[in-house]
Amino acid sequence: MARPRATYTAEFKLSAVKMITDQKLAVAEVARRLDVGENLLRQWKKAFLDRGDAAFPGHGSPAPADDEVGRLRAEVTRLKAERDLLKKAAAYFASPPT
């Protein structure tokens, strides 16, 4: 039976990555010590190396880039709806009256 999905705090993730980077421990060793998957640790390490301490914003404060992406996706959805409405209106008014 599979384990339930675990959530980890930003502090836990940072301490795990610091064990790998500062203490020069192997990813496999840290994974065994913390009972975390090796691939998950590699993802955390990559995120830390890319973005530093801001790599793990948590649930309440997404990264500014994520906010921008969400806002742009919502705008694209709204603009597509407006475009489709205008297409239908143009087709309606272009057809001859019956």
N, CA and C atoms as a LAMMPS dump frame, in Angstrom:
ITEM: TIMESTEP
0
ITEM: NUMBER OF ATOMS
294
ITEM: BOX BOUNDS ff ff ff
-5.0000000000000000e+02 5.0000000000000000e+02
-5.0000000000000000e+02 5.0000000000000000e+02
-5.0000000000000000e+02 5.0000000000000000e+02
ITEM: ATOMS id mol type element x y z
1 1 1 N 0.836 -1.174 0
2 1 2 C 0 0 0
3 1 3 C 0.887 1.245 0
4 2 1 N 0.526 2.22 -0.778
5 2 2 C 1.327 3.435 -0.909
6 2 3 C 1.16 4.331 0.311
7 3 1 N 2.216 5.089 0.577
8 3 2 C 2.15 6.047 1.674
9 3 3 C 1.28 7.229 1.263
10 4 1 N 0.625 7.862 2.226
11 4 2 C -0.115 9.076 1.876
12 4 3 C 0.857 10.187 1.484
13 5 1 N 0.377 11.068 0.656
14 5 2 C 1.222 12.159 0.169
15 5 3 C 1.602 13.085 1.326
16 6 1 N 2.877 13.374 1.447
17 6 2 C 3.369 14.218 2.537
18 6 3 C 3.604 15.633 2.03
19 7 1 N 3.434 16.584 2.922
20 7 2 C 3.785 17.962 2.615
21 7 3 C 4.915 18.374 3.549
22 8 1 N 5.815 19.172 3.025
23 8 2 C 6.987 19.563 3.781
24 8 3 C 7.047 21.086 3.859
25 9 1 N 7.506 21.574 4.982
26 9 2 C 7.624 23.017 5.159
27 9 3 C 8.845 23.53 4.404
28 10 1 N 8.857 24.824 4.181
29 10 2 C 9.989 25.44 3.493
30 10 3 C 11.266 25.274 4.309
31 11 1 N 11.151 25.358 5.635
32 11 2 C 12.326 25.2 6.49
33 11 3 C 12.906 23.793 6.37
34 12 1 N 12.031 22.79 6.304
35 12 2 C 12.484 21.412 6.156
36 12 3 C 13.22 21.236 4.834
37 13 1 N 12.642 21.797 3.772
38 13 2 C 13.263 21.68 2.453
39 13 3 C 14.625 22.369 2.433
40 14 1 N 14.684 23.569 3.013
41 14 2 C 15.958 24.285 3.043
42 14 3 C 17.007 23.537 3.851
43 15 1 N 16.61 22.969 4.986
44 15 2 C 17.588 22.233 5.791
45 15 3 C 18.06 20.979 5.061
46 16 1 N 17.161 20.34 4.325
47 16 2 C 17.554 19.153 3.557
48 16 3 C 18.547 19.523 2.462
49 17 1 N 18.288 20.603 1.773
50 17 2 C 19.199 21.034 0.709
51 17 3 C 20.524 21.475 1.296
52 18 1 N 20.505 22.138 2.446
53 18 2 C 21.757 22.572 3.088
54 18 3 C 22.602 21.36 3.505
55 19 1 N 21.942 20.256 3.891
56 19 2 C 22.694 19.042 4.218
57 19 3 C 23.46 18.547 2.992
58 20 1 N 22.842 18.693 1.83
59 20 2 C 23.492 18.233 0.605
60 20 3 C 24.601 19.194 0.193
61 21 1 N 24.293 20.494 0.217
62 21 2 C 25.256 21.471 -0.305
63 21 3 C 26.34 21.828 0.709
64 22 1 N 25.968 22.137 1.942
65 22 2 C 26.946 22.596 2.936
66 22 3 C 27.735 21.452 3.56
67 23 1 N 27.033 20.385 3.936
68 23 2 C 27.702 19.274 4.606
69 23 3 C 28.284 18.272 3.625
70 24 1 N 28.035 18.49 2.333
71 24 2 C 28.57 17.631 1.263
72 24 3 C 28.145 16.169 1.415
73 25 1 N 26.914 15.969 1.88
74 25 2 C 26.39 14.612 1.972
75 25 3 C 25.771 14.217 0.643
76 26 1 N 25.762 12.928 0.369
77 26 2 C 25.164 12.435 -0.861
78 26 3 C 23.643 12.542 -0.777
79 27 1 N 23.023 12.696 -1.932
80 27 2 C 21.567 12.802 -1.985
81 27 3 C 20.935 11.534 -1.413
82 28 1 N 21.498 10.396 -1.726
83 28 2 C 20.953 9.133 -1.228
84 28 3 C 21.028 9.058 0.296
85 29 1 N 22.122 9.546 0.87
86 29 2 C 22.28 9.527 2.327
87 29 3 C 21.251 10.426 2.996
88 30 1 N 21.068 11.625 2.475
89 30 2 C 20.084 12.552 3.046
90 30 3 C 18.681 11.984 2.884
91 31 1 N 18.421 11.354 1.756
92 31 2 C 17.107 10.748 1.525
93 31 3 C 16.818 9.67 2.553
94 32 1 N 17.806 8.844 2.854
95 32 2 C 17.624 7.804 3.871
96 32 3 C 17.414 8.407 5.254
97 33 1 N 18.2 9.427 5.586
98 33 2 C 18.095 10.042 6.918
99 33 3 C 16.741 10.706 7.14
100 34 1 N 16.237 11.365 6.109
101 34 2 C 14.996 12.132 6.255
102 34 3 C 13.757 11.378 5.783
103 35 1 N 13.954 10.186 5.225
104 35 2 C 12.856 9.38 4.698
105 35 3 C 12.085 10.16 3.615
106 36 1 N 12.863 10.681 2.67
107 36 2 C 12.33 11.446 1.543
108 36 3 C 12.902 10.825 0.28
109 37 1 N 12.158 10.882 -0.805
110 37 2 C 12.632 10.333 -2.066
111 37 3 C 13.823 11.092 -2.628
112 38 1 N 14.706 10.354 -3.281
113 38 2 C 15.908 10.967 -3.846
114 38 3 C 15.554 11.972 -4.944
115 39 1 N 14.601 11.617 -5.804
116 39 2 C 14.228 12.532 -6.886
117 39 3 C 13.639 13.825 -6.337
118 40 1 N 12.876 13.717 -5.263
119 40 2 C 12.302 14.909 -4.64
120 40 3 C 13.41 15.816 -4.111
121 41 1 N 14.43 15.222 -3.492
122 41 2 C 15.565 16.005 -3.006
123 41 3 C 16.313 16.674 -4.15
124 42 1 N 16.446 15.963 -5.252
125 42 2 C 17.11 16.569 -6.416
126 42 3 C 16.312 17.758 -6.951
127 43 1 N 14.987 17.641 -6.945
128 43 2 C 14.143 18.765 -7.381
129 43 3 C 14.313 19.955 -6.441
130 44 1 N 14.328 19.693 -5.156
131 44 2 C 14.511 20.767 -4.173
132 44 3 C 15.868 21.437 -4.362
133 45 1 N 16.894 20.633 -4.578
134 45 2 C 18.242 21.17 -4.759
135 45 3 C 18.3 22.048 -6.006
136 46 1 N 17.7 21.582 -7.095
137 46 2 C 17.695 22.365 -8.336
138 46 3 C 16.951 23.685 -8.136
139 47 1 N 15.79 23.634 -7.456
140 47 2 C 15.031 24.857 -7.2
141 47 3 C 15.833 25.808 -6.329
142 48 1 N 16.534 25.28 -5.348
143 48 2 C 17.35 26.121 -4.46
144 48 3 C 18.498 26.768 -5.217
145 49 1 N 19.15 26.008 -6.079
146 49 2 C 20.264 26.558 -6.842
147 49 3 C 19.784 27.595 -7.85
148 50 1 N 18.577 27.419 -8.379
149 50 2 C 18.038 28.377 -9.346
150 50 3 C 17.562 29.668 -8.686
151 51 1 N 16.856 29.536 -7.541
152 51 2 C 16.198 30.702 -6.948
153 51 3 C 16.657 31.06 -5.545
154 52 1 N 17.538 30.312 -4.966
155 52 2 C 18.038 30.627 -3.623
156 52 3 C 16.996 30.379 -2.543
157 53 1 N 17.008 31.214 -1.514
158 53 2 C 16.101 31.031 -0.381
159 53 3 C 14.637 31.242 -0.759
160 54 1 N 14.364 31.894 -1.872
161 54 2 C 12.985 32.13 -2.322
162 54 3 C 12.44 30.952 -3.119
163 55 1 N 13.137 29.836 -3.112
164 55 2 C 12.725 28.691 -3.92
165 55 3 C 11.462 28.028 -3.409
166 56 1 N 11.174 28.16 -2.134
167 56 2 C 10.035 27.477 -1.536
168 56 3 C 9.101 28.501 -0.893
169 57 1 N 8.236 29.133 -1.683
170 57 2 C 7.406 30.213 -1.137
171 57 3 C 6.292 29.724 -0.228
172 58 1 N 5.878 28.484 -0.34
173 58 2 C 4.79 27.977 0.492
174 58 3 C 3.443 28.16 -0.167
175 59 1 N 2.391 27.777 0.536
176 59 2 C 1.048 27.814 -0.036
177 59 3 C 0.493 29.23 -0.11
178 60 1 N 0.815 30.065 0.844
179 60 2 C 0.188 31.366 0.929
180 60 3 C 0.838 32.444 0.09
181 61 1 N 2.066 32.254 -0.339
182 61 2 C 2.739 33.306 -1.086
183 61 3 C 3.445 32.719 -2.305
184 62 1 N 2.736 32.608 -3.425
185 62 2 C 3.376 32.074 -4.627
186 62 3 C 4.423 33.045 -5.171
187 63 1 N 5.296 32.534 -5.967
188 63 2 C 6.336 33.365 -6.562
189 63 3 C 5.694 34.413 -7.467
190 64 1 N 6.309 35.586 -7.597
191 64 2 C 5.73 36.627 -8.456
192 64 3 C 5.515 36.171 -9.893
193 65 1 N 6.391 35.33 -10.391
194 65 2 C 6.219 34.822 -11.755
195 65 3 C 4.956 33.976 -11.853
196 66 1 N 4.652 33.198 -10.815
197 66 2 C 3.437 32.385 -10.823
198 66 3 C 2.193 33.255 -10.803
199 67 1 N 2.244 34.357 -10.055
200 67 2 C 1.124 35.296 -10.038
201 67 3 C 0.89 35.874 -11.421
202 68 1 N 1.968 36.26 -12.071
203 68 2 C 1.867 36.856 -13.404
204 68 3 C 1.305 35.854 -14.403
205 69 1 N 1.76 34.603 -14.338
206 69 2 C 1.268 33.569 -15.246
207 69 3 C -0.231 33.348 -15.034
208 70 1 N -0.661 33.288 -13.797
209 70 2 C -2.085 33.107 -13.512
210 70 3 C -2.924 34.258 -14.017
211 71 1 N -2.425 35.479 -13.829
212 71 2 C -3.153 36.652 -14.301
213 71 3 C -3.24 36.655 -15.823
214 72 1 N -2.154 36.312 -16.495
215 72 2 C -2.156 36.291 -17.954
216 72 3 C -3.054 35.191 -18.51
217 73 1 N -3.088 34.052 -17.858
218 73 2 C -3.981 32.977 -18.318
219 73 3 C -5.443 33.386 -18.19
220 74 1 N -5.777 34.051 -17.102
221 74 2 C -7.15 34.529 -16.935
222 74 3 C -7.492 35.558 -18.009
223 75 1 N -6.548 36.431 -18.33
224 75 2 C -6.791 37.433 -19.362
225 75 3 C -6.957 36.787 -20.73
226 76 1 N -6.168 35.762 -21.024
227 76 2 C -6.295 35.053 -22.298
228 76 3 C -7.675 34.411 -22.406
229 77 1 N -8.144 33.803 -21.331
230 77 2 C -9.468 33.181 -21.334
231 77 3 C -10.555 34.223 -21.595
232 78 1 N -10.442 35.366 -20.935
233 78 2 C -11.434 36.433 -21.12
234 78 3 C -11.405 36.96 -22.55
235 79 1 N -10.216 37.161 -23.099
236 79 2 C -10.096 37.684 -24.46
237 79 3 C -10.615 36.69 -25.5
238 80 1 N -10.405 35.402 -25.276
239 80 2 C -10.947 34.395 -26.196
240 80 3 C -12.467 34.41 -26.184
241 81 1 N -13.059 34.568 -24.999
242 81 2 C -14.517 34.636 -24.903
243 81 3 C -15.041 35.863 -25.646
244 82 1 N -14.371 37.005 -25.481
245 82 2 C -14.782 38.217 -26.194
246 82 3 C -14.652 38.042 -27.699
247 83 1 N -13.562 37.433 -28.144
248 83 2 C -13.354 37.198 -29.571
249 83 3 C -14.449 36.323 -30.151
250 84 1 N -14.785 35.247 -29.444
251 84 2 C -15.823 34.346 -29.926
252 84 3 C -17.174 35.049 -30.006
253 85 1 N -17.471 35.885 -29.034
254 85 2 C -18.726 36.638 -29.054
255 85 3 C -18.769 37.602 -30.237
256 86 1 N -17.665 38.281 -30.498
257 86 2 C -17.613 39.204 -31.626
258 86 3 C -17.724 38.476 -32.964
259 87 1 N -17.151 37.283 -33.066
260 87 2 C -17.282 36.496 -34.291
261 87 3 C -18.742 36.153 -34.556
262 88 1 N -19.441 35.732 -33.507
263 88 2 C -20.851 35.376 -33.65
264 88 3 C -21.685 36.595 -34.015
265 89 1 N -21.392 37.729 -33.41
266 89 2 C -22.143 38.954 -33.713
267 89 3 C -21.881 39.393 -35.146
268 90 1 N -20.649 39.313 -35.6
269 90 2 C -20.326 39.696 -36.97
270 90 3 C -21.032 38.79 -37.967
271 91 1 N -21.074 37.504 -37.685
272 91 2 C -21.76 36.569 -38.577
273 91 3 C -23.262 36.838 -38.589
274 92 1 N -23.824 37.184 -37.459
275 92 2 C -25.261 37.463 -37.362
276 92 3 C -25.629 38.695 -38.175
277 93 1 N -24.839 39.757 -38.002
278 93 2 C -25.156 41.003 -38.705
279 93 3 C -24.77 40.968 -40.175
280 94 1 N -23.874 40.082 -40.574
281 94 2 C -23.477 39.979 -41.979
282 94 3 C -24.456 39.169 -42.805
283 95 1 N -25.256 38.34 -42.16
284 95 2 C -26.208 37.517 -42.907
285 95 3 C -27.409 38.376 -43.322
286 96 1 N -27.963 38.117 -44.511
287 96 2 C -29.118 38.906 -44.959
288 96 3 C -30.367 38.586 -44.123
289 97 1 N -31.208 39.565 -43.921
290 97 2 C -32.429 39.304 -43.124
291 97 3 C -33.379 38.395 -43.874
292 98 1 N -34.098 37.573 -43.151
293 98 2 C -35.065 36.667 -43.79
294 98 3 C -36.476 37.004 -43.408
